[in-house]
């Protein structure tokens, strides 16, 4: 489960970088990360 300590506050330049494309099919780790992000929201 993600919590607020896992979220980056606005400011670091990494937040302005373009996200890398994912290759399909997703790995188990990528799926778990996406599920955790959805649950946080």
C-alpha positions in Angstrom: 0.0 0.0 0.0 1.3 3.5 -0.9 1.1 6.2 1.7 2.0 9.9 1.7 5.6 9.1 2.5 5.9 7.4 -0.9 4.6 10.4 -2.8 7.1 13.0 -4.1 6.1 16.6 -3.4 6.1 19.1 -6.3 9.5 20.5 -6.9 12.1 17.8 -7.9 12.9 18.0 -11.6 12.1 14.3 -12.0 8.4 15.3 -11.9 8.8 17.2 -15.1 10.5 14.4 -17.0 8.6 12.5 -19.7 7.6 9.0 -18.5 9.3 6.1 -20.1 7.0 3.8 -22.2 6.1 0.5 -20.8 6.6 -2.7 -22.8 3.6 -5.0 -22.9 2.9 -7.4 -21.3 3.6 -5.8 -18.0 5.9 -7.5 -15.5 4.5 -8.7 -12.2 6.3 -5.8 -10.4 4.9 -3.2 -12.8 1.3 -4.6 -12.3 1.8 -4.5 -8.5 3.0 -0.9 -8.7 0.0 0.2 -10.8 -2.4 -1.5 -8.5 -0.8 0.2 -5.5 -1.1 3.6 -7.3 -4.7 3.0 -8.1 -5.5 2.0 -4.5 -3.8 5.1 -3.2 -6.0 7.3 -5.3 
